[in-house]
Amino acid sequence: MRLPAFLGIALLGTLSLGACSALITGGAAEASKVGFDPSRKAVPDLDAEDYGLDGTLSQADVLAMTYLEWPQSYDAVSGRFGFPAKRNESTDYYQTPGGQWVAVFYDGAVATGYSISDSQ
């Protein structure tokens, strides 16, 4: 899978993420880290329903996502990136202005990671 060119910028510096912080469980940071998972499909499945909202991520939003400490809470993700364009039982789908999809994967109310589609 080829990553979008603008993600290469992620390696050049740091970024303040504001409302997104590591999910804290019982006073200790969750040990398992998934984050970017290119093996998972980022294009919405047929069972994904339109959420009826904007659901777009800017290039800066996608870059910010690369800096997150995973896992994240649902509230942290939706608070920072807004509500998705589409969703199903375990995945929220956002679209970039360039036509790519960004999928955020959940286990219950915990965001475990994300994937980015190739250009559509």
C-alpha positions in Angstrom: 0.0 0.0 0.0 1.3 3.4 -0.9 1.0 6.2 1.7 -0.2 9.7 0.7 2.8 11.9 0.1 1.8 14.4 2.7 2.2 11.8 5.4 6.0 11.9 4.9 5.9 15.3 6.5 5.0 13.6 9.8 8.6 12.6 10.2 9.9 16.2 10.1 8.6 17.6 13.4 6.2 17.6 16.3 2.6 18.6 16.5 0.4 19.8 19.3 -2.7 17.7 19.3 -4.9 19.7 21.7 -7.8 17.6 22.9 -6.3 14.2 21.9 -4.4 12.5 24.6 -3.5 8.9 25.3 -6.3 6.8 26.7 -5.7 6.4 30.4 -6.9 3.3 32.2 -6.8 3.2 36.0 -4.1 5.9 36.1 -1.7 4.1 33.7 -1.4 4.5 30.0 -2.8 1.5 28.0 0.2 -0.7 27.1 -1.0 -2.0 23.7 -0.4 0.3 20.8 -1.8 -0.3 17.4 -2.1 3.0 15.6 -1.5 2.9 11.8 -2.5 -0.5 10.4 -2.1 -0.7 6.6 -3.3 -4.3 6.6 -6.9 -3.1 7.3 -9.2 -1.8 4.6 -9.9 1.9 4.8 -12.7 2.1 2.2 -16.2 1.8 3.6 -17.9 -1.6 3.5 -21.3 -2.0 2.0 -22.7 -2.1 5.6 -21.3 1.3 6.4 -24.1 3.8 6.7 -24.0 7.5 5.8 -23.7 9.5 9.0 -25.2 12.6 7.5 -22.4 15.0 8.6 -19.4 16.5 6.8 -17.0 13.8 7.8 -14.0 15.2 6.1 -10.4 15.4 7.3 -7.9 18.0 6.1 -4.3 17.0 5.4 -3.4 18.6 8.8 -6.0 16.4 10.5 -4.5 13.2 8.9 -1.0 14.4 9.9 -2.3 15.0 13.5 -3.7 11.4 13.5 -0.2 10.0 12.8 1.0 11.7 16.0 -1.6 10.2 18.3 -0.7 7.8 21.1 -2.9 4.7 20.5 -5.3 3.6 21.7 -7.6 6.6 22.0 -11.1 7.0 23.5 -14.0 7.6 21.1 -14.6 11.0 22.8 -11.0 12.1 22.1 -11.2 11.1 18.4 -14.7 12.6 17.8 -13.7 15.7 19.8 -10.6 16.3 17.7 -11.7 15.1 14.2 -15.5 15.5 14.4 -18.0 12.9 13.3 -17.4 10.6 10.4 -19.0 10.6 6.9 -19.9 6.9 7.2 -19.7 4.3 10.0 -20.5 0.7 10.7 -20.4 -1.3 13.9 -16.7 -1.0 14.5 -15.3 1.6 12.1 -15.7 5.3 11.4 -14.9 6.5 7.9 -13.7 10.0 7.1 -12.9 11.4 3.6 -10.0 13.7 2.6 -10.5 16.4 0.0 -8.2 14.3 -2.3 -10.7 11.5 -2.3 -9.0 9.1 0.1 -10.7 7.4 3.0 -9.4 7.3 6.5 -10.8 4.6 8.7 -10.7 4.7 12.5 -11.1 1.2 14.0 -12.9 0.7 17.4 -13.1 -2.1 20.0 -16.2 -0.8 21.9 -15.5 2.8 22.8 -11.8 2.5 22.3 -10.2 3.6 19.0 -7.5 1.0 18.4 -6.0 2.4 15.2 -6.5 3.7 11.7 -5.8 3.0 8.0 -5.7 5.2 4.9 -6.9 4.2 1.5 -5.1 4.7 -1.8 -6.4 7.6 -3.9 -9.9 6.9 -5.3 
